[in-house]
Amino acid sequence: MLMLFDYFLFALPAFLLSSWAQARILRAYAAGSRVPVSSGLTGAEAAALVMRQAGVAGVAIEAVAGELSDHYDPRTRVLRLSHGVYAGRSLAAVGIAAHEAGHAAQDAAGYPALIVRNLIVPIASMGSQGFWLLMAAGLLLNMPRLIIAGLWLYLTVLVFQIVNLPVEYDASRRGRRLLREAGVTIETEDAVVAQVLNAAAWTYVAAALTSVFTLLYYLSRLGLLGRRRNAG
């Protein structure tokens, strides 16, 4: 029970920020979905124009199930948009579509942070799933090395979240600029697009802080934080 309480204390700030960020993106998306884009284009059409404006070729655009499930897959070079974004003719739809198209533009341009993120993804995915096993085994078998290995594995998750921040912010910046350059939106519409994308950005910040507090919790439980202070 004490362990759960300690974890709650460490996780509370990140939980509150995550809840606030999630509520903010839902509100911004709902509000932006009620504002039609002056060009009358759908999200899919906007994404195609944005990629053409950026000189990106050979990227397919597909509709996928779910809400706000939009993403760009650099392995298959496919931009997948949720149905509301794919067929939507709102500022929220074209803004989110442009953000994902911004990732395709990053990929085509060899954006360094995206390259690093893509390299980290497999390790971070393994880290998010496997660090529990190493730490549990280390505790059960009384093998500190396994526990430390688990922490190092979890550190890859934190590195991924940190590297992901500039990637996402840059994709939004590119997307907004390319929307205007391609004539999808006009200057007065950019504020609404910015609200939607800025709200989405906070979800990435919250994810990074969650990883930070989780790592600090485990370091504290293992006495590593106190040991470092005592050593100093």
C-alpha positions in Angstrom: 0.0 0.0 0.0 2.9 2.4 0.8 4.5 1.6 -2.5 1.2 2.5 -4.3 1.0 5.7 -2.4 4.6 6.7 -3.2 4.0 6.0 -6.9 0.8 8.1 -6.7 2.8 11.0 -5.4 5.4 10.7 -8.2 2.8 10.1 -10.9 0.3 12.7 -9.8 1.8 15.7 -11.6 2.2 13.8 -14.9 -1.3 12.3 -14.5 -2.8 15.8 -14.0 -0.9 17.2 -17.0 -1.9 14.2 -19.2 -5.6 14.6 -18.2 -5.5 18.3 -18.9 -3.7 17.8 -22.2 -6.1 15.2 -23.4 -9.1 17.3 -22.5 -7.5 20.3 -24.2 -6.9 18.4 -27.5 -10.5 17.1 -27.5 -11.9 20.6 -26.9 -9.7 22.1 -29.6 -10.5 19.4 -32.1 -14.2 19.7 -31.5 -14.0 23.5 -31.8 -11.9 23.4 -34.9 -14.1 20.7 -36.5 -17.0 23.2 -36.4 -15.1 25.8 -38.5 -15.1 25.0 -42.3 -11.9 25.6 -44.2 -12.3 28.4 -46.8 -10.8 26.3 -49.6 -13.4 23.6 -49.1 -10.7 20.8 -49.2 -10.9 17.6 -47.2 -8.1 16.5 -44.9 -6.9 14.0 -47.5 -6.8 16.6 -50.3 -5.0 19.0 -48.0 -2.4 16.4 -47.1 -1.8 15.7 -50.8 -1.3 19.4 -51.6 0.9 19.9 -48.6 3.2 17.0 -49.6 3.2 18.3 -53.2 4.2 21.7 -52.0 7.0 20.2 -50.0 8.2 18.2 -53.0 7.2 14.8 -51.4 6.3 12.0 -53.8 5.4 8.4 -53.5 3.5 8.6 -50.2 0.0 7.0 -50.1 -2.9 8.4 -48.1 -5.3 6.0 -46.4 -8.3 6.3 -44.1 -8.1 4.3 -40.8 -10.6 3.6 -38.1 -10.6 5.6 -34.8 -10.6 9.2 -33.7 -7.3 11.1 -33.7 -5.6 7.9 -34.8 -3.7 9.8 -37.5 0.0 9.0 -38.2 2.6 8.7 -40.8 4.4 5.4 -41.3 7.9 6.0 -42.6 8.5 2.2 -43.2 5.7 1.9 -45.7 5.6 5.6 -46.7 1.8 5.7 -46.0 0.0 8.6 -44.3 -3.0 7.2 -42.4 -5.8 9.6 -41.4 -8.8 8.9 -39.2 -12.1 9.1 -41.0 -13.0 12.5 -39.5 -9.8 14.0 -40.7 -9.6 12.1 -44.0 -13.0 13.3 -45.2 -13.5 16.4 -43.0 -13.6 19.8 -44.5 -12.8 21.7 -41.3 -9.8 23.6 -40.1 -9.2 20.9 -37.5 -9.2 18.2 -40.3 -6.8 20.0 -42.6 -4.5 21.1 -39.7 -4.1 17.5 -38.4 -3.7 16.2 -41.9 -1.0 18.8 -42.6 0.8 17.9 -39.4 1.1 14.3 -40.5 2.1 15.4 -44.0 4.8 17.4 -42.2 6.2 14.1 -41.0 6.4 12.9 -44.5 8.2 16.1 -45.5 10.6 15.6 -42.6 11.2 12.0 -43.9 11.8 13.2 -47.4 14.2 16.0 -46.2 16.2 13.7 -43.9 15.3 15.6 -40.8 17.9 14.5 -38.2 15.6 14.3 -35.2 13.2 12.1 -37.1 16.0 9.8 -38.2 17.1 9.4 -34.6 13.5 8.9 -33.4 13.0 6.1 -36.0 16.2 4.4 -34.9 15.1 4.5 -31.2 11.5 3.3 -31.9 12.3 -0.5 -31.8 14.4 -0.2 -28.7 11.9 2.0 -26.9 9.1 -0.3 -27.8 11.0 -3.2 -26.3 11.9 -1.1 -23.3 8.3 -0.2 -22.5 7.3 -3.8 -22.5 10.4 -5.6 -21.2 11.7 -3.4 -18.4 9.0 -4.7 -16.1 10.2 -8.3 -16.6 13.8 -7.5 -15.9 12.9 -5.5 -12.8 10.5 -8.1 -11.5 13.0 -10.9 -12.1 15.7 -8.8 -10.4 13.6 -8.3 -7.3 12.5 -11.9 -7.1 15.9 -13.3 -7.6 17.7 -10.6 -5.6 19.8 -9.7 -8.6 20.5 -5.9 -8.6 22.1 -6.1 -12.1 18.8 -7.2 -13.6 17.1 -4.3 -11.9 19.7 -1.8 -13.2 19.3 -3.4 -16.7 15.6 -2.8 -16.5 16.1 0.8 -15.6 18.5 1.3 -18.6 15.9 -0.3 -20.8 13.2 2.1 -19.5 15.6 5.0 -20.1 15.2 4.3 -23.9 11.5 5.1 -23.5 12.4 8.5 -21.9 14.9 9.2 -24.6 12.3 8.5 -27.3 9.8 10.8 -25.6 12.4 13.6 -25.4 13.5 13.2 -29.0 9.9 13.0 -30.1 9.2 16.6 -28.9 11.1 18.5 -31.5 9.9 16.1 -34.2 6.3 16.8 -33.4 6.8 20.6 -33.0 8.6 20.8 -36.3 5.9 18.8 -38.1 3.3 21.2 -36.9 5.4 24.2 -37.9 6.0 22.7 -41.4 2.4 21.7 -41.8 1.0 25.2 -41.0 3.4 26.9 -43.3 2.8 24.5 -46.1 -1.0 24.9 -45.7 -0.7 28.6 -46.4 1.8 28.2 -49.2 -0.4 25.6 -50.9 -3.4 27.9 -50.6 -5.4 25.5 -48.4 -5.8 28.0 -45.6 -5.6 31.8 -45.4 -3.7 33.8 -42.8 -6.8 34.5 -40.6 -7.5 30.7 -40.4 -4.0 29.9 -39.1 -4.9 30.8 -35.5 -7.5 28.0 -35.3 -5.1 25.5 -36.9 -2.5 26.6 -34.4 -4.8 26.0 -31.4 -5.5 22.4 -32.5 -1.9 21.6 -33.2 -0.6 23.3 -30.0 -3.1 21.4 -28.0 -1.9 18.2 -29.5 1.7 19.1 -28.7 0.9 19.2 -25.0 0.1 15.5 -25.1 3.7 14.8 -26.2 5.0 17.0 -23.4 2.8 15.1 -20.9 4.1 11.7 -22.2 7.7 12.8 -21.7 7.0 14.1 -18.2 5.2 10.8 -17.3 8.3 8.9 -18.4 10.5 11.2 -16.3 8.4 10.8 -13.1 8.2 7.0 -13.6 11.9 6.7 -13.9 12.4 9.0 -10.8 9.9 6.8 -8.9 11.9 3.6 -9.5 15.2 5.3 -8.8 13.7 6.5 -5.5 12.3 3.1 -4.6 15.7 1.5 -5.2 17.4 4.1 -3.1 19.5 5.3 -6.0 18.5 9.0 -5.7 19.3 9.1 -2.0 22.6 7.2 -2.5 23.7 9.8 -5.1 22.9 12.7 -2.8 24.8 11.0 0.1 27.8 10.3 -2.2 27.9 14.0 -3.1 
